[in-house]
C-alpha cells in the first residue's frame, strides 16, 4: 500500500476541481492546470468539492508505484493553483548582478560577457537588491527547472563560495593552500 496515496487531498475554497473524461481540470486564483489520470487503473472521488481521494482499482505492484506519484502530481497542481510555488536564489560574488529587461533576465556573473536568460511563459522572476532572484509560478516542476537552469550558469564553488545558490543552501567550504 502507498503511504502517500492513501492520504486525501483537501481542496481550498477558491479552487475548483472538475473531472472531464480522463483529464482533471483545476482552476484557482493563480491559474489553470490540466492533468491526465488513467481511469482504468485509478478511481477518483471528489467529495462535495472539499477533498479528492485517489484509489487504485486493482492492487498489484505496478499500480502501487503509480498511486503515490499521481496523488502527488494532483496535490502539487492544487497547491500551485491556490498558493503557487516560489524559489529564492542568491548571487554571491564581487560584481555579480541581475537585472530584468522585459522578458529577459540579464546576468553579470564574472564572465567577460553578460548572460541573457529568456524567461519562459508561466514563470515570473523578480529581482530584489540586484543579488536576490525570486522565481515564482503555478507549476512546481517548471519553477524548479528554471531555478536549476539559472543555478547551472554559475554553480557555487567551494573555496570562496562565489556563485548562484538557493536561499538557505549550505556550501561545504574547503580550506585553501597552506604554507
N, C-alpha and C positions, 0 to 999 in steps of 0.2 A: 504494500500500500504506500502511496505517496503521502508524506507528511505535509508537504506544501499543498498538494492538490485537494486535500480534504477541507482546507480552510475556506469558508465562504468569503466572497468579496463584497464588502459593503459599498454601496453607491452613494456618493454625496448628493445633496439636494439639487444642485444646479446641473447635474449630469444626467443625460438620458441614454439608456442602453436599449437598442432596438435590434431584434433578431429578424433578418430578412433572408430566407433561404439558408445558405451555409455561411453567410457573412454576418458579422456583428457590427453594427454602426454605433459609434459612441460620439455623442455631441456634448460639449461642455462650454463654459465661458471662454476658454482659451483656444478652442478649435475642434475639428472633427477628425476622427480616426476610424478606419475600417479594418477589421480583422477577419480572416478566413479560418474557420474551425471545422474540421471534418466531423459532420454529424453522424457518420456511420460508426465512428469509434466512440464519440462522446455524446452525452446527453446534457443539455444546457437548461437550467431552471432559473427564471427571473422572477423573484418573489416580490410582487407589488411595487416594483421599481426601487426597492430598498437594498436588495442584495442579489448576487449572482452565485449560483452553485454549479460547478462542473463535475460530472461523474462519468466514469467510463462505462460503456455498455457491456464489454467483455473484460474479465480480469485476467489478462495474460501479461507476459514480460514486456512486449512492445508497447502496449497501452500504458503501462505503469511509467515507462520512460517519458512518454509524451504528455502525461497528465499534469505533472508539476510545471513543465515548460509552458504549456498552453495556458494554465492558470496564471503564471507569472506574466506572460505576454498580455493577457486580458487585464490584469491588475495594473500593469505599467501604463497601458493605454488609458485606463480610467483615471489614474493619478495625473497623467500628462494632460488630459482634457480639463481637469479641475484645478490643479495647482501648477503643473509644469515642472520642468527639471532645470537645474542650474549647476554650472561648474565654474569655479573661480580659478584663474591662472595668474601666477605672479611671474614677472620678468625680473630677474636679479642679475645685475652686471653693470659695469660702467658704460653708459651710453645706450643701454637697451631701452627702446621706446616703442610704443604702439600708437597709431593714430587711425581714425576711421575716415575714409574718403568715399562717401556714398556706400556702395555695396562691396567695397574692397577694404581689407584691413592691411595697412602698411606697417611693416615691422622692421625696425632697425636693430639687428642682433649682433653687431660687431663684425659683420662681413664687409667687404668693400662695396657692396650693393644693398639696396633695400629689397625686402621680400614683400611682394604683393600677394595676399591670400584672398581669394574670392569667396565671399560668404554665401553658402548655399541657401536655398529657399527653406523656410520653416525654422531657421535658426537666427536668433538676434544676438549681436555682440555689442556690449557696452564697454567703453574704455574709461577707467577711472584712474586719475593721477598718472597717466601715461605708462604705468608699470603694472596695472591690475586690469585683467580682462574678465568680464562676466559673460559667459556663454549660456544662453537660455533658449528653451524651446519646449514643444509638447512631446516630441519623440525622444525617449531616453537613449535609444541606440544612436540616433543622429547627433545628439548633443555630445555623447561620449566620443563618437568618431571624429567630430570637428575638433574637440579638445585634444584628442590623441594626435591628429594631424598637425595642429599648431605646436604641441609639445615636441614632436619629432623634428621640427625645424632647428631646434637648438636644445637637446636634452641636457639636464643639469650634469655638470662634471664634478668629480669627487674632490678635487683639490681646493678650489676656491668657492665652489657652489654656484658658479655662474650658469645661467640657462633659464629655461622656462619650466616651472614646476606648478603642480596644483597647490592650492592653499592648504596648509597643514601637512603637506608631504614632507617626510623626513629624508634628508640626503645623507647617506653614510659618507662621512668625510675621511680622507686619507691624510696621513702625515707626509709632508714634503721631503725634500732632500735633507740629509743630515751631514754635518761637517765632520 
